[in-house]
Amino acid sequence: MRRDLALPALLGLALGGCLGSRSFHCDQDTDCQRGGVAGHCEATMYCAFDDTTCATGRRYDPTAGALADTCVGDPDANPGAPDAMTDAPPTACPPARIPACHPSGGTGPGCDPIQLTTIDASFTLGMVLVDDTLYYASGDGDVRRVSIDGLAGTSIDGAGGDSVALTADATNVYWNDYFNGQVRGAPIALPSTPFDVTTLTTTPAFGHLVVSGPMLYLNGAGGIFRAPTDGSQPTPTKVVSKVDDGYDPDVSIGVAVDATDVYFSDNGRVRRIPIAMAGNDTAASDFALAPGAGEIALDADRVYWASTDGIAWRNKDGSGLTVLPVGDTRARGVALDDQHVYWTTPGGRVMRVVKGGAVGDIEVIAKGVADPYEIVVDCGAAYWNIFKNGSHGTVYKARLP
């Protein structure tokens, strides 16, 4: 979408659907034009133009949101982010795990998406990466797996109608079924014969699941539930009640667990309850207000979540709330590594930001494929799937910056 950024402010307001509140996101260098002068589409998706007074030689355009009129790469443009982990050394990654960035010869911010696999299913949903194998839930009720190089694709019979979310521990992969509420598992080691774990009595629901020690936690219709991973409890125990029914694949689906608490998304909030108080609804409390809160992830110090406001995090002690707009209707599919937070957006971007960072630290990993959903990462690449009817179970990967 090319736009001349020298348009008067009144015209910008008249075209509010394009410019909004004087903020413009670009996709490529040709989108950035000002008075006949060509600019640069930075990795932040904002336009910048040559300026010899900046150490980097470029200054952001006035339409660059919180970075407006600042020099590209200026650390003073990101106040409030002193704890960004920019000095952490990169992790060594085997060359075989690092795909080419622009194998087709393209240029610009973000790497070209590489189609890893596609299957004869209506769409894909949850994903989990185990060593060199990517497992993903399909719209036909099964669980598919493929090596990270796109070879050796096989299937595990889900014995259901629509497998939804995936998680794994050291020995098994687990998934739930949207229609019948069944949670099943299968050994990572071949032949991966499935077994029953537990079954929700209220369906349908898109909720996610996570393993913590010997227990599996599930965000389901009407509550957060748990059961042993060994299949010894046919009906799970309710940990805490929920308001939202879980019928939206983006909203009120998240659950994450640390040594002391269960965190979950519900009805525009991120909530938590101490594990020791499971079953006592009065022990649950709001951790953060978050419109459209969806997926949740944890590290040692922070809670991260996706919402219609963007990507957000907060320290577990309740301090330091940060919300970063992502230039789309919402953020989806939160993933973490040691240094970064990753997410997707419905408009087709795969993005990341350094932990503790700010808007100016956002990087575009890939763009151009609409409706990305779940995301997982390893040391060399991000992997994501497409969630829309007719996507045929397509999975992509792209090189990390």
N, C-alpha and C positions, 0 to 999 in steps of 0.2 A: 504494500500500500504506500505509494509515493505521496508525499505531501510537502508543499512549500511552507517551511516553518516561519517565514517572514510575514504571514498573514496577520492583519491587525487583530487585536484582542477581541473587538466586537464581532468580527467575522468568526473568530474561534468560538465565541459563545453561541453564535447562531448555528454553528455546526456542532453543537454539544455532543451529539452521538459519536463524533469522531475524535474530538479533542478532549471531551470531558472537562475537568477543571484544570485546563492548561497543561495536561500531561499527555505525551504521545509516545507509544512504544513502536519501535521499528523492527523489521525483520532482516533487512539487508542494507548495504551502503546506499543503494539507489533510492531508498525511502527518505534519505536525509538531504533535503535541498533547502537552501535559504538564500533568497535573492539571486538565484542563478549559481550559487556556490555549492559544490558537492561536499557533503560531510561524511561522517563515519558512523556506522551503527555499532556501538560498543557492546560488549558482552552483557551489559546491564539492560540491553534493549532500548537504550536511550541514544539520541543523536548527539554527536559532538562535532565541533568544527576546529580547524587549525587555529592555534593561538600561540604565538611565540613567547608570550609572558608566562606560559605554563611549563613546568619542568618536563612534562610528557609531550608537549607540543600541541595539545588539544584541550578545549574547554567545552563542557556540556552546554547544550542549548537551553534557553529558558523553559522549554517544555519538558525538561528532564526530571520532573517531580522533585523529590527531596534533594537531588543532585544538581538542580538548576543553577547555571552560571558558575559552577565549581570546576576546577581543573580535574581532568581524568586522572585517577590514581592518587588524588590528594587525600592523605589520611585524615585531614581536618574536616573533610566532607562527611565523615561518618562518626560524629560524636555519639557517645553512649555505647561504643563497642570496643572498649579498651581490652576486653578479655577475649577478643577474637583469636583463634588459634592459628595465626598466620605464620608463626615461627616454627611450628612443628615440622620435623623433617619428613619428606615423602616416604611412603612405604615402598620398598623394593618390590617390583612386580615382574614375574616372568614375561618375556616378550610375547610368548604365545597367547597370553591373556589380554594383550593390548591390540585392539583392532585399529585399522587405518582410520584417520579422521575424515578425509574427503577422498575416498577411493575413486569417485567419479570425476575428480578434478574441480569440485566446487570450492567456493571460498566463503568467507563471512563468519560471523559468530556461530558457534554450535557446530557439532560434527554431523555428517550425514548419517541418518538412521540406516542400519543394515538389517534386512529381514532375516531373522534367525530361523524361523519355521512358521508354517501355517498348517492347520488341520481342518478336517471336514466337520467343523462344529460352528454353531452360530456366533460364539464369542468366547473370550477367555475372561477369567476373574482372578482369583488369588494366585500368588506365586511364592516360591521359596527356593533358594539356591543352597544346594548341599554339595560341597566340594566342587567338582566340575560338571555337575548335573543340575539342570533347571527343571523343577516340577511346577506345573501350572494346572489350575482347575479349568475344565472346559464346559461349554454349554450343553454337552450331551450327558453329563453326569459322571464322567470318568476323570481320572487324573492322568495327565500326559507328562512325559519327561523327555528331555533332549539334552545332549551335551552342549557345552557353551560354544562349541564350534559349529553347531547346527547339525551334527551327525547323530546317528544311532537313536532316533526317536522311537519310543515305545509307549505303551498305555497300561494303566492299572485300572481294572474294572471297578468303578465306583459304586455299582449296584444301586444307583439312585436316579433321580430325575435331573438334578442340576447341582453339581458340586460348586461350592462358593469360595471359601477361604482355605488357606493352607498354612501349616506351620510344621516344624520338625524339631526333633531332639537328636541325640547322637546315634540313635538306632532306627527310628521310625519317622515317617512322614504322616501327617494327620490332616483330615479335611472334613467339612460339614456339608450337608445337603440342604438346599433352600426349601425344597418341598416337603420332605418327610422328617426333617429335623435330626436325621441320623448323623453321628460323628463316627468316622471310621479311620483306621490306620493301616499302614503297610510297612514292612521292613524295608529299609534302604537297600539292604543286601538282596540280591536276586534269589528266588523268583518273586519276591515282593507280594506274597499272598495276603490279601486284605483281611482284617479282623474288625469286629464291632467294638467300639469304645463306650459310647453312651448315646442316648436319644432324647432330644428335647420333645416335650409334649405339646408345645405351642409353636405353630408354624404359620406362614413362612417367615423367614428372616434372612437378611444379608450379613449378619454380624460376623466379625472376625474372631479368631481364636489364637491362643498362645499357650506354650508349655512352660511351666515353672516347676522344676524338680519333678516329683512323681505325679503332679496334677496338671490337668488341662483346663484352662479357663476359656469361656465362650460368651461373647456378647450376643444374646438371643432376644426373641420377642418377649418383652415384659421383664427382662432382668439380665444380670450377669450370673452365669452358672459355672460349676466346676465338677470334675469327676476324675478319678485316677486314670492314667493313660493305659493301664493294663487291662481295661475292659471289665473290671470287677464290679462296676456300679452301673447297671442298665439305665437308670434315670438319674440325671445329675442333680446336685444340690444347688439351690439358689443362694448366691452370695449376697446379692442386693437387688432390690426392685428398680425398674426403669419406667420412665414415662413414655418414651417413644417406642413405636411398634417394630422398628427396624426394617421397614419395607423399602426404604430408599438406599440404593447402593453406595451413596456418598455420605449419608448423614447418620449419626448415632450408631456407628458400626465398630468403633475402636475399643480395644482392651489391651492393657499392658500391666505387667506385674513385676515388682522388685521384691526385695527381702521382707518388706514390711507392709506394703500397700498394694491394692488393686486400683488402677486408674481406668476410667471408661468415659466414653462420650455419650451424652443423652440430652436431647431436647435443647440444643444450643448451649450446652455447658460441658466442661470437662470436670468430672467428679472423681472422688476417691473414697475408699473405705479401708481401714486397717484389716489385714488378713485375719488378725486375732478376733475381729468383731464381725466376721462373716455371718450373715443371717440376721443381723440387727440393722434394719434400714435407718434407724435414727443415728447410727454411727457414721453414715455417709455424709460427705460435705462437698460443697462446690469448691473446686480448685481454681477455675477460671470461667468467665463468661466468654463464649465463643460461638457466634452465629454459624449454624450449619456444621458444627464440629463433627469430624469424621475419624480418620485414622489417628492413632496415638503411638508414639515410640518413646523409649526411655534410654538415658545413659546414667552414669553414676550420679550426676548432679542435677539434671534437668528433665523436664517433661516437654515433649514436642508434639504438635498436632496440626492437622490440616483443617481449614474452615473456609467459609465464604469471604472472610476478611483476608485470607492469605495463609502464609506459613507462620507459625507462632511457637514460642517456648517460654517456659518460666522455671526458675529454680524450684527445687522440691520444697524448700523452706517457705515458699510463697512470695519471694522477692523477685525483682528483675523481669517483669513481664515484657516481652518483645513481640510485636506483630509486624510482619513485613508484607505489604501488598505485592501481588505477583502478576498484575496486569491481565487478569482473566477473571472469570466468574467465581473461581475457587481454586484452592490447592487440593491435590489428591495424593494418595499413595506415599506416605512418609517412610523414608529409609535413612539409616545412619551408618557412617563409618567413624573412624577415630577423629576425623577433622571436620567433616561436613554433614549437613542435612540435605537430603534429596527429596524431590517431589515432582509430580506431573501436573499439567493443567489441561482442562477439557479442550482448549483451543489448539493443542498440539505441541506444547513445549515440555521438555524434560530439563529440570533446573536443579541447581544446588547453591548453597551459601555456606561459608565457613561458620562453624559453631560460634555463637556470640557475635556474629557479624551484623551488618546493616544493609540497607537497600543497595548501596553502592558496591557491595561485595557479591551480589547475586551473579551467577554465571549460567549461561545457556549451554547445556550439554548437547542437545539436539532439538530440532523443530521441524514442523512440516507434516507430521502424521497426526490426524485428528483423533481425539478421544483416547489418549493414553490413560491407563488406569493404575494398575499396581506397578511398583518399581522395586527392584533389588539391585544391589551393587556388589562388586568385588574390587580388587585392587586396580583393575585395568579398564572396566567397562560398567555401564549401567544397562540393565535389561528391563524392558517393560512390555506390557501387553495392551491390546486394544479392546475396550469394552463398548461395543455397539452391535446391534443385530446386523448380521451379514458380514462381520469382520473376519469370519472363517478361522477364528482361533489364532490370529497372527501375533507373533512375538518378535520384538526388535531388540537390537543392542546398539550401543554407540560408545566410542572411546571417551574416557574421562579427560577433562582438560589437563 
